[in-house]
């Protein structure tokens, strides 16, 4: 299993593909598929049948997953950065390679 450097709750920027330049918060990370779902990015229309939850049915817009390689983490200043790991005492922490700040 590969280690992904993006976690749910991170703020990311899309660096490749149709939605290049858009930013959002990671809602969910699909580790086995190397994909993530970003809030408000890569919206698709899904046709739903009437059910107990939605008696009307119809067309629902929701976020589709996108590959992790198309995403880059944002620092607190809002610039894209790569992620590194270092030991902070006994804890292993993620840090920004651009600004050297702990994420």
Secondary structure per residue as TSV (DSSP state, phi and psi in degrees):
chain	resnum	aa	ss	phi	psi
A	1	X	-	360.0	136.0
A	2	X	-	-87.0	153.6
A	3	X	-	-95.0	122.0
A	4	X	-	-94.6	143.1
A	5	X	S	-95.6	0.7
A	6	X	-	-112.2	132.7
A	7	X	-	-117.1	163.1
A	8	X	T	-68.1	140.0
A	9	X	T	100.4	-15.2
A	10	X	-	-72.7	150.6
A	11	X	E	-94.8	125.2
A	12	X	E	-128.3	162.1
A	13	X	E	-122.3	139.2
A	14	X	E	-81.2	123.9
A	15	X	-	-107.8	-3.6
A	16	X	S	-154.3	155.1
A	17	X	S	98.6	-170.2
A	18	X	T	-63.7	-30.2
A	19	X	T	-103.6	27.0
A	20	X	T	-56.4	133.1
A	21	X	T	99.1	-20.2
A	22	X	-	-81.1	150.8
A	23	X	E	-122.2	157.3
A	24	X	E	-176.9	177.0
A	25	X	E	-97.6	138.9
A	26	X	E	-74.7	121.0
A	27	X	E	-86.2	-40.6
A	28	X	E	-152.6	144.4
A	29	X	E	-115.2	125.0
A	30	X	E	-96.9	94.1
A	31	X	G	-63.5	-42.9
A	32	X	G	-66.7	-26.4
A	33	X	G	-102.4	-0.7
A	34	X	T	57.4	39.6
A	35	X	E	-128.0	162.0
A	36	X	E	-139.4	153.2
A	37	X	E	-107.3	122.1
A	38	X	E	-109.2	135.6
A	39	X	T	-62.2	122.6
A	40	X	T	77.1	6.1
A	41	X	S	-118.0	144.5
A	42	X	S	61.0	50.2
A	43	X	E	-73.9	135.1
A	44	X	E	-128.0	154.6
A	45	X	E	-96.1	126.4
A	46	X	E	-115.9	127.5
A	47	X	E	-84.8	123.9
A	48	X	E	-116.4	141.6
A	49	X	-	-79.4	154.0
A	50	X	-	-61.3	135.5
A	51	X	-	-144.0	-175.1
A	52	X	S	-65.7	-37.0
A	53	X	S	-72.9	-41.4
A	54	X	-	-127.0	91.2
A	55	X	S	-63.5	-24.1
A	56	X	S	-79.4	-35.9
A	57	X	-	75.6	-154.2
A	58	X	E	109.0	-157.1
A	59	X	E	-107.8	126.3
A	60	X	E	-115.9	135.8
A	61	X	E	-95.7	128.5
A	62	X	E	-144.8	165.8
A	63	X	E	-80.3	135.9
A	64	X	-	-98.6	158.8
A	65	X	-	-76.8	154.0
A	66	X	E	-135.8	157.0
A	67	X	E	-69.5	143.5
A	68	X	G	-58.9	-33.3
A	69	X	G	-66.2	-17.7
A	70	X	G	-88.8	2.5
A	71	X	E	-116.6	146.3
A	72	X	E	-133.5	136.5
A	73	X	E	-68.9	145.9
A	74	X	E	-104.7	142.3
A	75	X	-	-81.6	178.6
A	76	X	T	-65.7	-23.6
A	77	X	T	-84.3	-8.2
A	78	X	S	91.1	20.2
A	79	X	-	-108.0	148.6
A	80	X	E	-71.4	149.5
A	81	X	E	-152.6	159.5
A	82	X	-	-92.2	161.6
A	83	X	E	-111.4	136.6
A	84	X	E	-127.4	169.5
A	85	X	E	-122.7	143.0
A	86	X	E	-149.7	162.0
A	87	X	E	-89.5	128.0
A	88	X	E	-115.1	87.9
A	89	X	T	72.4	-115.7
A	90	X	T	-96.7	-9.0
A	91	X	E	-97.5	141.4
A	92	X	E	-92.4	121.2
A	93	X	E	-121.6	153.6
A	94	X	E	-87.8	143.1
A	95	X	E	-138.1	156.2
A	96	X	E	-80.2	126.4
A	97	X	T	-74.0	-19.9
A	98	X	T	-80.3	-48.2
A	99	X	T	-107.4	-4.2
A	100	X	-	63.3	19.2
A	101	X	-	-92.9	149.6
A	102	X	B	-75.4	133.7
A	103	X	-	-92.5	360.0
